[in-house]
Amino acid sequence: PGPALPTRLQGGLTLSISVLIESMPFVILGVLLSIVVQVWVPPGMIERWMPRRAWARRMTLSLLGMLVPVCECGNVPFARGLMMRGFTVPETLTFLIAAPIVNPIVIITTHQAFGFDDGILIARLLGGFAVANLIGWLYSRHPDPDALVTERFADTCAIANDPDATAHLDRGRRSLAQFVVELRAVLPALVIGSALAGAVQVLVPRSALLAIGSNPALSIVAMILLAMIVSICSNVDSFFALSFASTFTPGSIVAFLLVGPLVDVKMLALLRTTFRSKVLVGLVVIVVMFAVAVGSVVRLFALGRVPP
């Protein structure tokens, strides 16, 4: 019993650092892309290409991730840049939810891991696109969408959009100032999220999740819990899920691939820098329920293809 605690602590620390190192480059890339959007892209350039109808704008933004090859961690600072530029909360949420799944790197790695077997790739892409637009539509019905963001982020937006606050700075200095602001906002959350991911992985026995993997009904729930715990980058999570393909049903694999990039503990910590807690609760409930539904459909589809 004596050395067990240090071993578990060392394991949790190792996992936390690995999650942090894996996420850091994408966060920095997301911050840089955010600065490009806020500082270097001329006013009205992006908006000029956007549809006027709200549902069409959200649908277009949900496909923007195909042009932004960063994982879910980097999408958070990029989404913050979109809101500072004037995009609404529902529009930004639509991008934020879809981007980690319609990302071209994610599409390629998912295909490399599963091909078109059991419809896993198609279900992930269509599911990510559908749940993002569902969330965007639901939050567009909110009477005061601006109340969904934290006061701190609202203040950051106000400063970024105040001409007097930035009039004395050239683009280079504005970029540097914004880089510091975004890193100060996102990095602490990333460190906390990575620490939580490592701690939860050590404290929750994976054997308990694997023990119910063969149960068709419980396997989806088990993989959803695993997705929220392990906090693996969406660019490589397909290969992690592939190791469970022989134990878990295709439906549970799809549920894992939908939930992980959207509402794992690391992502929730990053989202908390911008959105209020009630928004995070809503996102978790919607994504999990949607993943259960899609996973169940994929499981029935796979069973229907199994020869008697």
Secondary structure, DSSP 8 states (H G I E B T S, - for coil): -TTHHHHHHHHHHHHHHHHHHHHHHHHHHHHHHHHIIIIIS-TTHHHHTS-SSHHHHHHHHHTGGGG----HHHHHHHHHHHHHHT--HHHHHHHHHHHHHH-HHHHHHHHHHHTTGGGHHHHHHHHHHHHHHHHHHHHHTSS-GGGGB-HHHHHHHHHHT-HHHHTT--HHHHHHHHHHHHHHHHHHHHHHHHHHHHHHHHHS-HHHHHHTTTSHHHHHHHHHHHHHHH---TTTHHHHHHTTTTTS-HHHHHHHHHHHHHHSHHHHHHHTTTB-HHHHHHHHHHHHHHHHHHHHHHHHHHHHHS--
